[in-house]
Amino acid sequence: MRKHVIAMLSLSLLFGSASLYAADLEHDMDTLKAGLNTVMKTSDAQEMQKALGEMRQAAQDAKKSTPEKLEGEPADSAQIKDYHAGLDSLIAQIDVVDQLAKANNVDGAKAEAKKLADIRNANHKKFR
């Protein structure tokens, strides 16, 4: 009987942790979406920088999770590497936009931020 209880607890922890990663990834994606909305709507360079910082953190955190579509893939698979490359591309573009915001070039930052949506859309097609 005790072995059955331990087995049940182990399984619940395993499946519980998988859903926890999915919730974390969903939260990261929501943060990215909200940040991009802020970047595109604000005319305040500091508000833009704050949103970009949150976006960068969320993108870095998302690399710790695996999209549902890729669950079960080995960590060194081509698909996982492609997923990480997409996030790296997003982070690099966030940095470009952030440099423009730091230079108080809000219009230039908004123009470059459009590329963030392009990166998002391309990667959603692959991994969502």
All heavy atoms as an XYZ file, in Angstrom:
972
protein
N       0.829     -1.196      0.000
C       0.000      0.000      0.000
C       0.871      1.255      0.000
O       0.596      2.193     -0.723
C      -0.923     -0.054      1.235
C      -1.791      1.143      1.393
S      -3.098      1.093      0.159
C      -4.096      2.383      0.711
N       1.905      1.231      0.810
C       2.775      2.407      0.914
C       3.460      2.708     -0.419
O       3.627      3.869     -0.790
C       3.789      2.184      2.024
C       4.643      3.388      2.270
C       5.561      3.196      3.431
N       6.358      4.395      3.572
C       7.195      4.612      4.527
N       7.363      3.714      5.460
N       7.877      5.713      4.574
N       3.843      1.648     -1.135
C       4.493      1.839     -2.438
C       3.533      2.503     -3.428
O       3.945      3.323     -4.242
C       4.974      0.503     -2.992
C       6.167     -0.058     -2.255
C       6.609     -1.361     -2.868
C       7.769     -1.938     -2.078
N       8.210     -3.228     -2.626
N       2.265      2.144     -3.343
C       1.270      2.747     -4.231
C       1.103      4.237     -3.941
O       0.977      5.039     -4.860
C      -0.088      2.045     -4.103
C      -0.079      0.644     -4.620
N       0.134      0.348     -5.933
C      -0.235     -0.541     -3.980
C       0.104     -0.958     -6.108
N      -0.119     -1.532     -4.923
N       1.123      4.592     -2.677
C       1.003      6.000     -2.292
C       2.204      6.785     -2.799
O       2.068      7.878     -3.365
C       0.841      6.144     -0.758
C       0.926      7.590     -0.343
C      -0.455      5.517     -0.296
N       3.382      6.216     -2.634
C       4.606      6.884     -3.103
C       4.568      7.034     -4.628
O       4.914      8.084     -5.169
C       5.861      6.110     -2.636
C       5.998      6.248     -1.116
C       7.111      6.633     -3.341
C       7.073      5.368     -0.512
N       4.127      5.990     -5.320
C       4.031      6.057     -6.778
C       3.043      7.130     -7.210
O       3.307      7.881     -8.147
C       3.623      4.702     -7.335
N       1.911      7.210     -6.547
C       0.898      8.222     -6.883
C       1.434      9.632     -6.642
O       1.221     10.526     -7.460
C      -0.381      8.000     -6.061
C      -1.085      6.704     -6.374
S      -1.895      6.752     -7.943
C      -3.347      7.642     -7.470
N       2.123      9.811     -5.528
C       2.705     11.124     -5.240
C       3.758     11.488     -6.277
O       3.825     12.632     -6.724
C       3.301     11.151     -3.832
C       2.306     11.211     -2.683
C       3.033     11.038     -1.354
C       1.539     12.507     -2.707
N       4.576     10.539     -6.660
C       5.609     10.788     -7.658
C       4.991     11.211     -8.986
O       5.455     12.157     -9.624
C       6.465      9.541     -7.862
O       7.150      9.224     -6.682
N       3.949     10.499     -9.404
C       3.284     10.855    -10.655
C       2.635     12.233    -10.584
O       2.705     13.006    -11.536
C       2.230      9.804    -11.011
C       2.765      8.493    -11.568
C       1.640      7.479    -11.714
C       3.449      8.727    -12.892
N       2.024     12.542     -9.461
C       1.381     13.852     -9.347
C       2.414     14.969     -9.367
O       2.184     16.024     -9.937
C       0.503     13.929     -8.100
O       1.275     13.860     -6.932
N       3.574     14.729     -8.762
C       4.641     15.730     -8.809
C       5.169     15.898    -10.230
O       5.412     17.010    -10.683
C       5.782     15.347     -7.866
C       5.523     15.539     -6.386
C       6.662     14.943     -5.570
C       5.354     17.008     -6.059
N       5.324     14.796    -10.929
C       5.813     14.847    -12.307
C       4.867     15.643    -13.191
O       5.276     16.570    -13.882
C       5.975     13.431    -12.860
C       6.371     13.330    -14.335
C       7.787     13.843    -14.527
C       6.249     11.904    -14.812
N       3.588     15.307    -13.161
C       2.627     16.005    -14.008
C       2.361     17.416    -13.516
O       2.123     18.321    -14.300
C       1.329     15.211    -14.137
C       1.502     13.966    -14.946
C       1.335     12.723    -14.373
C       1.877     14.026    -16.277
C       1.516     11.570    -15.119
C       2.057     12.881    -17.035
C       1.885     11.642    -16.445
N       2.423     17.622    -12.223
C       2.235     18.956    -11.659
C       3.340     19.895    -12.085
O       3.108     21.044    -12.420
N       4.573     19.386    -12.121
C       5.692     20.245    -12.520
C       5.619     20.565    -14.006
O       5.984     21.657    -14.421
C       7.033     19.599    -12.164
O       7.221     18.401    -12.879
N       5.138     19.654    -14.836
C       4.999     19.927    -16.264
C       3.995     21.045    -16.500
O       4.234     21.938    -17.314
C       4.565     18.656    -17.003
N       2.881     21.019    -15.774
C       1.900     22.084    -15.956
C       2.418     23.399    -15.383
O       2.070     24.464    -15.861
C       0.564     21.704    -15.322
O       0.697     21.573    -13.928
N       3.282     23.316    -14.379
C       3.881     24.520    -13.821
C       4.752     25.207    -14.865
O       4.709     26.414    -15.029
C       4.701     24.173    -12.571
C       5.389     25.323    -11.853
C       4.355     26.320    -11.329
C       6.224     24.801    -10.705
N       5.545     24.423    -15.622
C       6.363     25.004    -16.683
C       5.494     25.655    -17.748
O       5.806     26.720    -18.261
C       7.266     23.946    -17.328
C       8.472     23.590    -16.502
C       8.722     22.289    -16.123
C       9.375     24.567    -16.096
C       9.824     21.954    -15.367
C      10.485     24.249    -15.335
C      10.701     22.938    -14.976
O      11.800     22.628    -14.226
N       4.400     25.013    -18.096
C       3.492     25.575    -19.096
C       2.910     26.893    -18.598
O       2.799     27.855    -19.351
C       2.384     24.579    -19.418
N       2.553     26.933    -17.318
C       2.013     28.172    -16.748
C       3.082     29.262    -16.755
O       2.786     30.420    -17.056
C       1.497     27.925    -15.335
N       4.321     28.897    -16.437
C       5.412     29.869    -16.461
C       5.632     30.410    -17.867
O       5.810     31.606    -18.056
C       6.717     29.237    -15.953
C       6.730     29.029    -14.459
O       5.865     29.597    -13.755
O       7.609     28.292    -13.986
N       5.617     29.535    -18.851
C       5.816     29.963    -20.235
C       4.668     30.866    -20.668
O       4.895     31.893    -21.312
C       5.936     28.748    -21.163
C       6.223     29.066    -22.625
C       7.498     29.884    -22.779
C       6.321     27.770    -23.421
N       3.463     30.508    -20.296
C       2.305     31.342    -20.640
C       2.440     32.723    -19.997
O       2.159     33.743    -20.635
C       1.016     30.664    -20.185
C      -0.229     31.388    -20.641
C      -1.510     30.643    -20.293
O      -1.473     29.415    -20.132
O      -2.541     31.318    -20.189
N       2.897     32.757    -18.751
C       3.109     34.038    -18.062
C       4.179     34.863    -18.788
O       4.015     36.068    -18.986
C       3.502     33.789    -16.607
C       3.847     35.032    -15.860
N       2.885     35.946    -15.450
C       5.040     35.545    -15.479
C       3.485     36.961    -14.839
N       4.782     36.736    -14.848
N       5.262     34.205    -19.190
C       6.327     34.909    -19.921
C       5.796     35.488    -21.229
O       6.103     36.631    -21.581
C       7.500     33.963    -20.210
C       8.275     33.584    -18.962
O       8.272     34.356    -17.981
O       8.892     32.491    -18.968
N       4.985     34.717    -21.929
C       4.430     35.189    -23.198
C       3.456     36.354    -22.977
O       3.424     37.299    -23.760
C       3.744     34.043    -23.950
C       4.704     32.957    -24.423
S       6.001     33.594    -25.516
C       7.416     32.704    -24.898
N       2.685     36.282    -21.902
C       1.792     37.400    -21.566
C       2.594     38.660    -21.255
O       2.210     39.766    -21.641
C       0.895     37.041    -20.380
C      -0.190     36.035    -20.728
O      -0.453     35.816    -21.931
O      -0.774     35.459    -19.786
N       3.722     38.498    -20.558
C       4.592     39.628    -20.241
C       5.159     40.232    -21.518
O       5.214     41.465    -21.660
C       5.726     39.188    -19.296
O       5.151     38.678    -18.081
C       6.674     40.336    -18.974
N       5.570     39.380    -22.448
C       6.095     39.874    -23.722
C       5.021     40.644    -24.494
O       5.297     41.710    -25.046
C       6.619     38.708    -24.564
C       7.925     38.095    -24.073
C       8.171     36.753    -24.741
C       9.085     39.050    -24.308
N       3.823     40.118    -24.514
C       2.715     40.780    -25.230
C       2.400     42.139    -24.613
O       2.271     43.135    -25.327
C       1.481     39.882    -25.189
C       0.284     40.456    -25.903
C      -0.907     39.522    -25.813
C      -2.121     40.131    -26.487
N      -3.284     39.251    -26.387
N       2.299     42.167    -23.283
C       1.982     43.427    -22.601
C       3.100     44.448    -22.808
O       2.835     45.637    -23.025
C       1.761     43.173    -21.108
N       4.334     43.980    -22.749
C       5.474     44.879    -22.947
C       5.490     45.472    -24.335
O       5.724     46.669    -24.512
N       5.229     44.647    -25.342
C       5.208     45.158    -26.713
C       4.088     46.178    -26.891
O       4.285     47.212    -27.540
C       5.066     44.010    -27.717
C       5.108     44.416    -29.188
C       6.396     45.167    -29.533
C       4.955     43.179    -30.072
N       2.944     45.913    -26.293
C       1.842     46.892    -26.358
C       2.262     48.220    -25.740
O       1.974     49.280    -26.295
C       0.594     46.346    -25.649
C      -0.114     45.289    -26.459
O       0.030     45.213    -27.678
N      -0.873     44.455    -25.783
N       2.942     48.161    -24.597
C       3.408     49.388    -23.944
C       4.409     50.123    -24.825
O       4.305     51.341    -25.020
C       4.052     49.065    -22.579
O       3.063     48.464    -21.737
C       4.614     50.316    -21.909
N       5.370     49.376    -25.375
C       6.399     49.989    -26.229
C       5.761     50.705    -27.415
O       6.149     51.821    -27.757
C       7.415     48.923    -26.697
C       8.306     49.443    -27.808
C       8.263     48.442    -25.518
N       4.768     50.088    -28.016
C       4.156     50.664    -29.211
C       3.240     51.851    -28.909
O       3.020     52.694    -29.766
C       3.383     49.590    -29.979
C       4.265     48.468    -30.517
S       5.701     49.003    -31.480
C       4.906     49.671    -32.927
N       2.745     51.936    -27.681
C       1.796     52.999    -27.347
C       2.410     54.188    -26.617
O       1.888     55.289    -26.692
C       0.661     52.429    -26.496
C      -0.248     51.499    -27.273
C      -1.350     50.953    -26.398
C      -2.224     50.005    -27.203
N      -3.275     49.391    -26.395
N       3.500     53.971    -25.907
C       4.034     55.037    -25.060
C       4.842     56.055    -25.863
O       5.391     55.745    -26.922
C       4.893     54.463    -23.916
O       5.183     55.517    -22.997
C       6.191     53.867    -24.429
N       4.918     57.243    -25.328
C       5.809     58.257    -25.894
C       6.876     58.621    -24.855
O       7.639     59.556    -25.050
C       5.013     59.500    -26.308
O       4.304     60.014    -25.195
N       6.919     57.861    -23.772
C       7.855     58.089    -22.674
C       8.987     57.065    -22.753
O       8.762     55.853    -22.622
C       7.107     57.963    -21.343
C       7.985     58.231    -20.146
O       8.976     57.502    -19.966
O       7.661     59.161    -19.378
N      10.208     57.548    -22.973
C      11.362     56.660    -23.137
C      11.620     55.810    -21.892
O      11.989     54.639    -22.004
C      12.609     57.472    -23.481
N      11.402     56.368    -20.706
C      11.628     55.596    -19.481
C      10.608     54.474    -19.330
O      10.947     53.361    -18.925
C      11.618     56.510    -18.257
C      12.848     57.388    -18.175
C      12.841     58.274    -16.942
O      11.797     58.559    -16.377
N      14.029     58.716    -16.548
N       9.353     54.755    -19.645
C       8.323     53.720    -19.590
C       8.646     52.618    -20.602
O       8.470     51.430    -20.328
C       6.947     54.321    -19.876
C       5.814     53.329    -19.778
C       4.446     53.941    -20.066
O       4.366     55.061    -20.614
O       3.461     53.259    -19.738
N       9.143     53.024    -21.756
C       9.530     52.073    -22.787
C      10.671     51.184    -22.290
O      10.632     49.959    -22.451
C       9.933     52.834    -24.057
C      10.196     51.940    -25.249
S      10.634     52.899    -26.724
C       9.028     53.506    -27.221
N      11.666     51.805    -21.668
C      12.808     51.036    -21.151
C      12.370     50.037    -20.085
O      12.855     48.904    -20.062
C      13.863     51.969    -20.567
C      14.631     52.741    -21.608
C      15.583     53.732    -20.968
O      15.380     54.192    -19.856
N      16.630     54.065    -21.699
N      11.457     50.439    -19.231
C      10.959     49.539    -18.188
C      10.271     48.335    -18.826
O      10.519     47.187    -18.457
C       9.989     50.275    -17.264
C       9.441     49.433    -16.125
C       8.514     50.267    -15.243
C       8.030     49.493    -14.049
N       7.020     48.507    -14.339
N       9.413     48.590    -19.811
C       8.709     47.504    -20.502
C       9.695     46.588    -21.224
O       9.560     45.359    -21.186
C       7.695     48.082    -21.487
N      10.702     47.168    -21.845
C      11.702     46.373    -22.554
C      12.512     45.509    -21.592
O      12.848     44.360    -21.908
C      12.620     47.283    -23.374
C      11.953     47.921    -24.587
C      12.765     49.114    -25.085
C      11.746     46.887    -25.693
N      12.816     46.050    -20.422
C      13.525     45.270    -19.407
C      12.703     44.066    -18.958
O      13.237     42.958    -18.795
N      11.417     44.283    -18.771
C      10.522     43.179    -18.390
C      10.412     42.161    -19.517
O      10.382     40.950    -19.274
C       9.151     43.731    -18.010
C       9.165     44.528    -16.724
C       7.892     45.326    -16.475
O       6.966     45.295    -17.315
O       7.825     45.992    -15.422
N      10.386     42.652    -20.741
C      10.325     41.751    -21.888
C      11.587     40.907    -21.994
O      11.527     39.698    -22.246
C      10.144     42.554    -23.188
C       8.786     43.187    -23.349
S       8.690     44.213    -24.837
C       8.745     42.958    -26.119
N      12.724     41.540    -21.793
C      14.004     40.818    -21.870
C      14.046     39.711    -20.823
O      14.443     38.576    -21.106
C      15.160     41.788    -21.683
C      16.510     41.189    -21.965
C      17.619     42.259    -21.879
N      18.721     41.925    -22.721
C      19.572     40.931    -22.483
N      19.431     40.169    -21.437
N      20.577     40.697    -23.304
N      13.634     40.038    -19.610
C      13.621     39.049    -18.531
C      12.665     37.899    -18.867
O      12.991     36.732    -18.653
C      13.219     39.711    -17.210
C      13.218     38.758    -16.027
C      14.579     38.167    -15.743
O      15.577     38.865    -15.772
N      14.624     36.892    -15.483
N      11.507     38.216    -19.393
C      10.527     37.179    -19.740
C      11.056     36.272    -20.853
O      10.869     35.050    -20.806
C       9.206     37.822    -20.166
N      11.726     36.856    -21.840
C      12.282     36.059    -22.936
C      13.395     35.144    -22.423
O      13.482     33.978    -22.821
C      12.799     36.967    -24.048
N      14.224     35.654    -21.525
C      15.278     34.819    -20.945
C      14.662     33.693    -20.120
O      15.119     32.552    -20.186
C      16.219     35.655    -20.084
C      17.120     36.552    -20.904
C      17.972     37.463    -20.036
O      17.523     37.981    -19.027
N      19.210     37.651    -20.451
N      13.633     34.005    -19.373
C      12.969     33.002    -18.549
C      12.279     31.951    -19.427
O      12.258     30.767    -19.082
C      11.959     33.675    -17.619
C      11.419     32.724    -16.574
O      12.233     32.145    -15.819
O      10.197     32.549    -16.508
N      11.731     32.375    -20.557
C      11.041     31.454    -21.459
C      11.987     30.384    -22.004
O      11.546     29.284    -22.345
C      10.392     32.221    -22.606
N      13.274     30.673    -22.043
C      14.244     29.692    -22.517
C      14.354     28.503    -21.558
O      14.812     27.436    -21.946
C      15.609     30.346    -22.698
C      15.657     31.295    -23.886
C      16.968     32.023    -23.997
C      18.062     31.117    -24.476
N      19.316     31.842    -24.746
N      13.898     28.677    -20.323
C      13.934     27.589    -19.342
C      12.765     26.632    -19.515
O      12.746     25.561    -18.930
C      13.912     28.164    -17.921
C      15.080     29.052    -17.598
C      14.898     29.679    -16.235
C      15.919     30.766    -15.981
N      15.610     31.510    -14.756
N      11.773     27.021    -20.305
C      10.563     26.222    -20.516
C      10.555     25.654    -21.926
O      11.292     26.103    -22.792
C       9.324     27.087    -20.310
O       9.285     27.608    -19.004
N       9.685     24.702    -22.121
C       9.519     24.081    -23.433
C       8.073     24.270    -23.867
O       7.164     23.970    -23.099
C       9.831     22.574    -23.361
O      11.159     22.405    -22.883
C       9.697     21.915    -24.712
N       7.847     24.761    -25.078
C       6.475     24.887    -25.556
C       5.812     23.508    -25.624
O       6.475     22.503    -25.862
C       6.619     25.479    -26.955
C       8.023     25.887    -27.101
C       8.819     25.195    -26.066
N       4.525     23.506    -25.428
C       3.767     22.253    -25.434
C       4.016     21.448    -26.712
O       4.147     20.226    -26.669
C       2.284     22.578    -25.289
C       1.423     21.379    -24.986
C      -0.009     21.773    -24.694
O      -0.236     22.729    -23.938
O      -0.896     21.101    -25.251
N       4.128     22.134    -27.824
C       4.343     21.477    -29.115
C       5.664     20.704    -29.153
O       5.811     19.760    -29.928
C       4.313     22.534    -30.223
C       4.316     21.995    -31.616
C       4.107     23.115    -32.622
C       4.032     22.588    -34.029
N       3.769     23.668    -34.998
N       6.632     21.115    -28.312
C       7.950     20.476    -28.326
C       8.194     19.566    -27.124
O       9.300     19.043    -26.971
C       9.053     21.545    -28.376
C       9.048     22.472    -29.584
C      10.210     23.450    -29.511
C       9.091     21.690    -30.879
N       7.181     19.364    -26.296
C       7.364     18.519    -25.125
C       7.798     17.126    -25.555
O       7.285     16.573    -26.528
C       6.080     18.450    -24.301
C       5.890     19.682    -23.461
C       4.648     19.613    -22.578
O       4.127     18.513    -22.335
O       4.219     20.679    -22.131
N       8.763     16.585    -24.850
C       9.288     15.262    -25.161
C      10.495     15.301    -26.076
O      11.161     14.285    -26.257
N      10.779     16.456    -26.651
C      11.955     16.582    -27.502
C      13.207     16.632    -26.631
O      13.213     17.272    -25.579
C      11.893     17.873    -28.333
C      10.854     17.870    -29.416
C      11.199     16.951    -30.568
O      12.394     16.763    -30.871
O      10.257     16.395    -31.152
N      14.292     15.987    -27.052
C      15.550     16.088    -26.298
C      16.046     17.534    -26.295
O      15.822     18.285    -27.240
C      16.516     15.193    -27.074
C      15.686     14.401    -28.022
C      14.392     15.119    -28.209
N      16.726     17.902    -25.209
C      17.212     19.279    -25.055
C      18.143     19.704    -26.191
O      18.232     20.888    -26.511
C      17.918     19.432    -23.715
N      18.816     18.749    -26.817
C      19.749     19.085    -27.892
C      19.154     18.860    -29.284
O      19.874     18.870    -30.284
C      21.053     18.309    -27.728
C      20.858     16.801    -27.829
O      19.696     16.334    -27.756
O      21.867     16.089    -27.964
N      17.826     18.707    -29.356
C      17.186     18.493    -30.662
C      17.207     19.771    -31.489
O      17.304     20.882    -30.960
C      15.739     18.011    -30.482
O      14.923     19.075    -30.041
N      17.075     19.609    -32.778
C      17.070     20.757    -33.691
C      15.901     21.693    -33.380
O      16.050     22.922    -33.451
C      17.002     20.282    -35.136
N      14.743     21.118    -33.017
C      13.564     21.928    -32.741
C      13.767     22.788    -31.491
O      13.395     23.961    -31.478
C      12.319     21.051    -32.570
C      11.909     20.327    -33.825
C      12.570     18.960    -33.966
O      13.560     18.644    -33.307
N      12.028     18.137    -34.826
N      14.335     22.213    -30.445
C      14.596     22.970    -29.212
C      15.643     24.048    -29.483
O      15.511     25.190    -29.030
C      15.038     22.044    -28.053
C      13.905     21.076    -27.675
C      15.499     22.860    -26.857
C      12.707     21.703    -27.002
N      16.660     23.702    -30.242
C      17.685     24.695    -30.587
C      17.073     25.839    -31.396
O      17.420     27.002    -31.202
C      18.835     24.041    -31.353
C      19.697     23.163    -30.475
C      20.811     22.511    -31.271
C      21.648     21.619    -30.377
N      22.718     20.948    -31.125
N      16.153     25.512    -32.284
C      15.472     26.536    -33.084
C      14.605     27.428    -32.200
O      14.556     28.647    -32.381
C      14.637     25.863    -34.174
C      14.169     26.828    -35.255
O      14.825     27.861    -35.482
O      13.131     26.529    -35.886
N      13.924     26.817    -31.225
C      13.115     27.578    -30.258
C      13.996     28.553    -29.485
O      13.674     29.737    -29.367
C      12.414     26.591    -29.315
C      11.783     27.220    -28.099
C      10.673     28.044    -28.206
C      12.295     26.976    -26.825
C      10.082     28.614    -27.079
C      11.714     27.534    -25.699
C      10.609     28.348    -25.838
O      10.034     28.912    -24.710
N      15.141     28.084    -29.002
C      16.062     28.958    -28.271
C      16.628     30.049    -29.173
O      16.797     31.195    -28.734
C      17.187     28.147    -27.641
C      16.731     27.328    -26.471
N      17.443     26.255    -25.995
C      15.641     27.414    -25.685
C      16.808     25.716    -24.965
N      15.706     26.409    -24.759
N      16.912     29.702    -30.425
C      17.422     30.705    -31.372
C      16.380     31.801    -31.608
O      16.733     32.978    -31.727
C      17.805     30.043    -32.690
N      15.113     31.422    -31.667
C      14.044     32.414    -31.825
C      14.003     33.365    -30.642
O      13.852     34.582    -30.819
N      14.163     32.823    -29.437
C      14.179     33.680    -28.246
C      15.428     34.552    -28.217
O      15.360     35.724    -27.825
C      14.071     32.834    -26.976
C      12.694     32.222    -26.749
C      12.741     31.170    -25.655
C      11.668     33.297    -26.403
N      16.557     34.005    -28.658
C      17.784     34.807    -28.729
C      17.629     35.954    -29.714
O      18.090     37.080    -29.460
C      18.983     33.932    -29.121
C      19.411     32.984    -28.017
O      19.090     33.242    -26.825
O      20.068     31.967    -28.333
N      16.964     35.689    -30.823
C      16.695     36.722    -31.817
C      15.801     37.814    -31.223
O      16.030     39.012    -31.434
C      16.043     36.092    -33.042
O      15.662     37.054    -33.966
N      14.807     37.386    -30.475
C      13.907     38.333    -29.813
C      14.676     39.194    -28.811
O      14.523     40.420    -28.782
C      12.777     37.575    -29.114
C      11.690     38.423    -28.475
C      10.878     39.153    -29.542
C      10.782     37.562    -27.612
N      15.522     38.571    -28.011
C      16.312     39.298    -27.016
C      17.240     40.303    -27.705
O      17.358     41.451    -27.257
C      17.101     38.316    -26.127
C      16.138     37.524    -25.233
C      18.148     39.048    -25.284
C      16.757     36.317    -24.542
N      17.875     39.891    -28.789
C      18.770     40.800    -29.516
C      18.005     42.014    -30.044
O      18.494     43.153    -29.962
C      19.452     40.060    -30.665
N      16.793     41.791    -30.545
C      15.993     42.916    -31.051
C      15.489     43.791    -29.905
O      15.418     45.013    -30.046
C      14.839     42.412    -31.919
C      14.099     43.517    -32.636
C      14.979     44.319    -33.591
O      15.955     43.809    -34.135
N      14.642     45.572    -33.795
N      15.161     43.191    -28.776
C      14.786     43.982    -27.595
C      15.935     44.911    -27.230
O      15.717     46.089    -26.927
C      14.417     43.058    -26.404
C      13.070     42.375    -26.659
C      14.391     43.841    -25.088
C      12.733     41.252    -25.687
N      17.164     44.409    -27.301
C      18.343     45.232    -26.979
C      18.512     46.391    -27.960
O      18.883     47.499    -27.563
C      19.602     44.368    -26.935
C      19.619     43.405    -25.751
O      18.839     43.592    -24.788
O      20.430     42.455    -25.786
N      18.219     46.149    -29.234
C      18.296     47.216    -30.245
C      17.283     48.317    -29.910
O      17.617     49.509    -29.900
C      18.026     46.652    -31.665
C      17.799     47.771    -32.675
C      19.167     45.748    -32.102
N      16.061     47.901    -29.612
C      15.001     48.862    -29.287
C      15.365     49.617    -28.008
O      15.176     50.838    -27.911
C      13.639     48.153    -29.149
C      12.547     49.125    -28.731
C      13.258     47.461    -30.458
N      15.910     48.900    -27.032
C      16.276     49.513    -25.758
C      17.365     50.574    -25.929
O      17.310     51.631    -25.291
C      16.726     48.434    -24.779
C      16.831     48.951    -23.353
O      15.917     49.687    -22.909
O      17.824     48.618    -22.672
N      18.322     50.327    -26.791
C      19.382     51.319    -27.033
C      18.799     52.598    -27.625
O      19.220     53.702    -27.253
C      20.466     50.738    -27.964
C      21.330     49.696    -27.309
C      22.043     50.232    -26.074
O      22.662     51.302    -26.087
N      21.949     49.483    -24.984
N      17.841     52.460    -28.499
C      17.188     53.644    -29.069
C      16.381     54.382    -27.996
O      16.383     55.617    -27.953
C      16.294     53.242    -30.242
C      17.053     52.766    -31.481
C      16.117     52.055    -32.448
C      17.756     53.938    -32.151
N      15.714     53.631    -27.132
C      14.949     54.265    -26.048
C      15.888     54.982    -25.086
O      15.579     56.084    -24.624
C      14.117     53.212    -25.311
N      17.037     54.387    -24.800
C      18.022     55.026    -23.912
C      18.551     56.330    -24.523
O      18.883     57.263    -23.797
C      19.184     54.077    -23.627
C      18.829     52.989    -22.641
C      19.990     52.057    -22.398
C      19.566     50.963    -21.431
N      20.580     49.923    -21.292
N      18.603     56.370    -25.849
C      19.045     57.580    -26.548
C      17.889     58.562    -26.718
O      18.035     59.579    -27.389
C      19.639     57.217    -27.898
N      16.729     58.250    -26.115
C      15.528     59.075    -26.176
C      14.977     59.196    -27.603
O      14.322     60.170    -27.940
C      15.773     60.455    -25.553
C      14.496     61.034    -24.982
O      13.609     60.303    -24.554
N      14.396     62.354    -24.989
N      15.264     58.189    -28.429
C      14.760     58.142    -29.800
C      13.524     57.226    -29.810
O      13.579     56.093    -30.269
C      15.854     57.624    -30.738
C      15.413     57.593    -32.185
O      14.247     57.832    -32.514
N      16.354     57.291    -33.065
N      12.433     57.745    -29.294
C      11.211     56.953    -29.137
C      10.652     56.530    -30.496
O      10.239     55.382    -30.671
C      10.166     57.728    -28.301
C       8.844     56.988    -28.267
C      10.686     57.958    -26.886
N      10.650     57.419    -31.461
C      10.123     57.076    -32.787
C      10.956     55.979    -33.444
O      10.405     55.034    -34.032
C      10.059     58.308    -33.684
C       9.003     59.301    -33.228
O       8.039     58.876    -32.544
O       9.139     60.508    -33.545
N      12.266     56.088    -33.339
C      13.138     55.048    -33.886
C      12.946     53.725    -33.160
O      12.955     52.653    -33.783
N      12.762     53.797    -31.852
C      12.533     52.590    -31.058
C      11.239     51.906    -31.481
O      11.182     50.682    -31.626
C      12.514     52.937    -29.572
N      10.197     52.707    -31.700
C       8.920     52.128    -32.132
C       9.049     51.471    -33.506
O       8.462     50.417    -33.758
C       7.829     53.196    -32.157
C       7.331     53.571    -30.781
C       6.192     54.553    -30.873
C       5.707     54.930    -29.494
N       4.500     55.729    -29.512
N       9.806     52.092    -34.388
C      10.006     51.519    -35.718
C      10.726     50.176    -35.616
O      10.336     49.197    -36.270
C      10.792     52.486    -36.597
N      11.742     50.110    -34.792
C      12.476     48.853    -34.592
C      11.641     47.832    -33.831
O      11.817     46.625    -34.014
C      13.795     49.108    -33.850
C      14.881     49.693    -34.705
C      15.356     48.767    -35.815
O      15.526     47.556    -35.581
O      15.543     49.254    -36.946
N      10.748     48.292    -32.983
C       9.900     47.385    -32.196
C       8.947     46.598    -33.091
O       8.497     45.512    -32.706
C       9.134     48.165    -31.138
N       8.654     47.112    -34.271
C       7.799     46.372    -35.201
C       8.440     45.031    -35.564
O       7.742     44.052    -35.831
C       7.518     47.206    -36.451
C       6.615     48.391    -36.176
C       6.407     49.242    -37.402
C       5.573     50.471    -37.041
N       5.462     51.399    -38.174
N       9.763     44.996    -35.556
C      10.472     43.745    -35.846
C      10.234     42.714    -34.738
O      10.305     41.512    -34.992
C      11.965     44.004    -36.025
C      12.280     44.832    -37.255
C      13.760     45.116    -37.367
C      14.043     46.036    -38.543
N      15.464     46.433    -38.592
N       9.958     43.190    -33.513
C       9.640     42.263    -32.428
C       8.381     41.485    -32.751
O       8.302     40.275    -32.513
C       9.475     43.018    -31.101
C      10.726     43.686    -30.539
C      10.365     44.594    -29.363
C      11.743     42.644    -30.118
N       7.399     42.173    -33.302
C       6.144     41.503    -33.688
C       6.398     40.505    -34.817
O       5.821     39.411    -34.821
C       5.101     42.537    -34.106
N       7.294     40.853    -35.742
C       7.626     39.930    -36.834
C       8.289     38.662    -36.289
O       7.967     37.554    -36.717
C       8.552     40.603    -37.848
C       7.886     41.759    -38.583
O       6.636     41.810    -38.630
O       8.620     42.622    -39.106
N       9.208     38.843    -35.352
C       9.890     37.697    -34.732
C       8.872     36.837    -33.987
O       8.889     35.604    -34.095
C      11.019     38.177    -33.796
C      12.130     38.857    -34.602
C      11.575     37.017    -32.964
C      13.132     39.639    -33.763
N       8.002     37.489    -33.237
C       6.954     36.766    -32.509
C       6.100     35.946    -33.462
O       5.874     34.745    -33.253
C       6.070     37.752    -31.747
C       4.875     37.077    -31.049
C       3.783     38.048    -30.709
N       3.249     38.681    -31.912
C       2.668     39.868    -31.940
N       2.535     40.575    -30.833
N       2.211     40.375    -33.064
N       5.627     36.584    -34.529
C       4.731     35.912    -35.460
C       5.399     34.712    -36.130
O       4.801     33.651    -36.267
C       4.210     36.897    -36.505
C       3.332     37.968    -35.900
O       2.818     37.826    -34.792
N       3.167     39.066    -36.606
N       6.643     34.876    -36.532
C       7.372     33.773    -37.178
C       7.547     32.600    -36.221
O       7.380     31.435    -36.615
C       8.734     34.266    -37.670
N       7.846     32.891    -34.974
C       8.076     31.813    -34.011
C       6.777     31.185    -33.515
O       6.741     29.992    -33.216
C       8.959     32.293    -32.873
C      10.393     32.395    -33.313
O      11.072     31.387    -33.441
N      10.858     33.607    -33.601
N       5.710     31.955    -33.464
C       4.416     31.373    -33.112
C       3.990     30.342    -34.152
O       3.420     29.301    -33.796
C       3.340     32.458    -32.965
C       3.319     33.099    -31.624
N       2.351     33.999    -31.261
C       4.119     32.969    -30.535
C       2.577     34.401    -30.018
N       3.630     33.792    -29.567
N       4.273     30.613    -35.418
C       3.920     29.659    -36.463
C       4.640     28.329    -36.258
O       4.096     27.277    -36.531
C       4.272     30.222    -37.844
C       3.310     31.274    -38.337
C       3.719     31.753    -39.718
C       2.803     32.871    -40.174
N       3.192     33.410    -41.478
N       5.875     28.398    -35.770
C       6.669     27.186    -35.579
C       6.335     26.430    -34.314
O       6.323     25.198    -34.300
C       8.164     27.534    -35.527
C       8.755     28.081    -36.782
C      10.220     28.322    -36.534
C      10.832     29.261    -37.532
N      12.252     29.512    -37.221
N       6.106     27.165    -33.228
C       6.110     26.529    -31.914
C       4.804     26.582    -31.148
O       4.685     26.012    -30.088
C       7.213     27.135    -31.042
C       8.552     27.091    -31.706
C       9.206     28.255    -32.063
C       9.146     25.882    -32.001
C      10.439     28.210    -32.693
C      10.383     25.831    -32.637
C      11.026     26.992    -32.979
N       3.838     27.265    -31.653
C       2.585     27.387    -30.911
C       1.578     26.355    -31.321
O       1.502     25.842    -32.357
C       2.005     28.786    -31.119
C       0.931     29.107    -30.139
C       0.673     30.576    -30.150
N      -0.233     30.878    -29.066
C      -1.095     31.842    -29.077
N      -1.148     32.655    -30.092
N      -1.873     32.069    -28.071
